[in-house]
Amino acid sequence: MGLLPRRSPDVNPSKALLSLPFLLTFLLVGSRGESNAMDNVATERMAEESHRQDSANLLIFIMLLTLTILTIWLFKHRRFRFLHETGLAMIYGLLVGVILRFGVHVPQSMSDVILSCAVNASPATLLVNVSGRFYEYTLKGEVSRGKGHQVQDDEMLRKVTFDPEVFFNILLPPIIFHAGYSLKRRHFFRNIGSILAYAFMGTVISCFVIGLIMYGFVSFMKVIGQLGGDFFFTDCLFFGAIVSATDPVTVLAIFNELKVDVDLYALLFGESVLNDAVAIVLSSSIVAYQPAGDNSHSFEAMALLKSFGIFLGVFSGSFALGVATGVMTFTKLRDFPLLETALFFLMSWSTFLLAEACGFTGVVAVLFCGITQAHYTFNNLSPESQDRSKQLFELLNFLAENFIFSYMGLTLFSFQSHVFNPLFIIGAFIAVFLGRAANIYPLSFLLNLGRKNKIGSNFQHVMMFAGLRGAMTFALSIRDTATYARQMMFSTTLLIVFFTVWVCGGGTMPMLSFMSIPVGVDSDQDTSRRNTKHESAWPFRIWYNFDRNYLKPLLTHSGPPLTATLPACCGPLARCLTSPQAYEPDVQLLHHLKYIYTYIYRRLVSVVSLIFGFLDQFSFEIYVTQQTCIHH
């Protein structure tokens, strides 16, 4: 049986021509849909690869912290004090940066296309139309013309460069808060006048000395043609402000371990705590300096006064906000320590963000929030929450600080826009040294005119030597690297931090020995020994009595109740403002006395029993001796 060919039906040519446009439209829509689907798949694949890369980068930092912790344990076990954990973290960061920069080669994921846009100013966000699809790009910073085709040539190096806001909003608040929360207030307030002088006047002196010296170096660099971009006097002052922020964490750790003289420790610690706050407000005021003329970098007295007013306003507002947030308490959570600790932690962190959102400085706000909470709010916490909050902020401070120093070492090789100028670097080191000297020695001379307990020359030399730069200087310099001047500042700041942490921090032990600084001083015994007229002066007595009789009973459960300190006419108001727990110390005192009496009674009974037992044993031995003699 054969197969016959099938006859095709008749096709109308006019109908075929009419259906051809619909067929082409269907094919175009289908191909476009297929193209969009392929683009979506490619986008999802890129997102997945980016997620893996981010996980690998975070793993690198976790491994850095782990390695740092293990090495710290080894150093403490061997009692090796010549290298602090922060310097160690920087070394590990440098090693990882070298490996990522020269040892790991990741395929380049971006094209070398340079698009020219006819705009006068660089936009913060750029929308690019690629084949009908819009893509958003954000501003990273200025790039020199010779490196247009080499920008971010390594994907991993680009990924390990964090957004500067991460440092300000996540890493800095725990460090600054812990500095205020762990402050030894008795030693701090005993030297409060000297600390304020070093922190405020000293920082301003250091800023202007460094700024003037650097302006001379920059002017000389312009003359000889060694400056590759604009660098104004305000930039020099800004550089002076950011490198005036001291962070002697290495020195203070050694001081704490060796129990160095408490006054020297208080002066250095108090200066570094307030100095960071002053430096960040001062740098913000310099940035806000705007003369009225066309030249925005010329000198004008009104603009200078305006910047000074901004400095006072920002610092005062941040201080008030931090104190107000610090005294806010909610004591109904004492029965739930976990909730109480969580609320305490969130209130502390929100102080920083609230100040930044209001246009103030979060560093100042969170610092004084920590000091206020340690003095007032801490007394309202349950014993479990007190221990938890101390351990929590100590842990966060340790991790954040070591993370920043590890990142410093890594940034030396991962940052793509470094500008290293030998003349600027030499001038910066000279300026930092002279600025520190102009801060310490003249102010110490003036302070000794009114101090009962003089600041000795050996203390002054140690304070001069201990002016290390650290986390705050790095955070201020990395926050803005969009221009040539800021990039050169950042690169130079890194070298200053490395030198001071490694050389000055590592030389602390020989310096203490050379200057004959007393060590092994018990802070409690030293405090009782030095409780002299200086501490019992009338300003201190007035503040102490006011705080103990009115503020602490109002804000905490400690101290005498307000019904005992306010006049009798204020009785209803005093009863309303005094918490019920304020009356409990009397009952607790009775319990403590009962416990003491019970303990003394038991000890007396045991001693008497021991005496009678000894007498019985002695009598028995005499009896045995007599019987032996009679027998013989």
C-alpha positions, 0 to 999 in steps of 0.5 A: 500500500503506497503513500499518497502526498497530502494536498495542501489547502488553498491559501489566500495571498491577501489574508497572508499579507494581513496576518504578517504584521501580527506575526512579526509583532508576536515574534518581536514581543517574544524575543524581547520577553526572552531578552528581558528574562535573560537580563533578569537571570543575569541580574539575579546571578550577579546579585548571588555572586555579590552576596557570596563576595560580601559573605567572603569579605565579612568572613575575612574580618571575622577571621582577623578578629579571631586571629587577633584574640588568639594572639592577644591571649598568647601575649598575655600568657607570655606577659608581652607588653610591647605590642598592644592588641590594636597594633596587632590588629593593624599588622594582620590587616596589612598582611591581608591587604597585601594578599588581596592586592597582589596575591588574589586576582578576581576577574574584572566585572566592569567595562572600561567605558568612560561616558562624558556628561555635560554637567557642571557639578557631580551628581550624588546619584546618576541614572543611566539609560541602557537599552531602555532600562534605567540603572542607578549609580552613586558617587564614589569620589574624584578620580585622577585623569590618568587612572580613568581606565584603572578604577576599581580594577579588583572587585574584591578590593572594591567590596572590602571598602566600606561605606564611611557611614558604617563607622559613624553609625555602627562602630563609633557609638559603642566605643564612645559610649563605653568611654563615658560609661566606664569613666572613673568619675571620682578621679575624672572630676578631681582633675576636671579643670585640667582635663577641660583645659587640655580637651578644649583649649589644647585641641584648639591650639593644636588645630591651629598650630597644625593648620598654620604649619601645613599651610606653609608646607602646602604653599611651598609645595605649590611654588615648587609644583609638587601639588596636584590639586587645590588645597586651601587654608580651610583644608589645612585647618580641617586636617589640623582638627582631625589629627588633633583627636587623640586615642591613647588606647594602647597607652591606657591599657598598659597604664591600667595593667601596671596601675600607673598613678591615677592622676596621670591616668585620669588626665590622659583618659579624660583628655582623650574622651573629651578631645574626640568630642571637641575635634569632631565639633571643631572639624564640623565648624571648619567645614561650615565656614563660608564667607559671604564673598565669591571666594569661599576660602578667603578669611572673613571675621563674621564667618569666623564668628559664625563658625565659633557660634556653630561650634558652641551651639552644636556642642551645647545642644549635643551635651544637653541631648545626651544628658537628657537621654541619659536621665530618662529611666523606666524602672518597671522592667527590673523584674525582667533583666533581659528586657531591661538590658535591651531597653538600656542598650537601645536608648543608649544607641538611639542617643547617637542617631537622634543627635545626628538626625537633629543636626548635632554631633552624635559623638558628644551626645553619646559620650555624655549619655554614657557618663550620665547613665553611669552616674544615675541610670546605673543605680536604677538597674537590677543587679543582673542588668548592671552586670550585663550592661557592663559586659555588653558594652565592654564586648562591643567596644573591644570588637568595634575597636579591633575591627576598625584597626584591622580595617585601617591596615587593610585600607592601606592596600584596598583603598583605590585613591591614595595620594602619598606626597612625601613633602606633605607627609613630612610636614604632617609629622612635624606639625603633629609633634609641634601641635602636641607640644604647644598643647601640653607644655604651655597649658601645664605651666598655666595649670600648675599655677593654680593646682595644689597637686602639680603636674610634674615634668615627667608627667608632661613628657609622658602625656606628650609621648602618649598623644596617639591617633586612632579610631576617631582620626581615621573615621573623620578622615575616611568620611569624605575622600571625594577631593584631591585634598581629602584623599591626601589627608586620608593617606597621610592620616593612615601613616600617622596612626600607624606610626603613633600606635606602633612606635609610641604605643610600643615604647610606653614601657621604656618611657615609663621606666625612663621617666620614673613614673610610679606604678603599682598604685592602688586607686582606692588607697591613693584616693583616700590618701589624696582626699585633700583640700583640692577635692573638698573645695567649695565648688566640689562641695556645692555640687556634691551636696546638690547632687546627693540631696536632690538630683540622685533622690529625684533620678535614682533610688539611692540617696536620702529621700526628698522628704528628708532633704526638701523643706517641710512646705514641699512635703507633698511634692517631695512624696510625689517625686520620691520613688518607693524604692528610695525608702528601702535603704533603711530596711536594707541597712538593717538587714546588712547590720543583722548580717554583720552581727550574725557574722560577728557572733558566729566568728566569736562563737568559733573563736571561743570554741577554738579557745576552749578546745585548745584549753581542753587539749592543753589540760588533757596533755597536762593530765597525761604528763602528770600521770606519766610522772606518777607512774615513773 
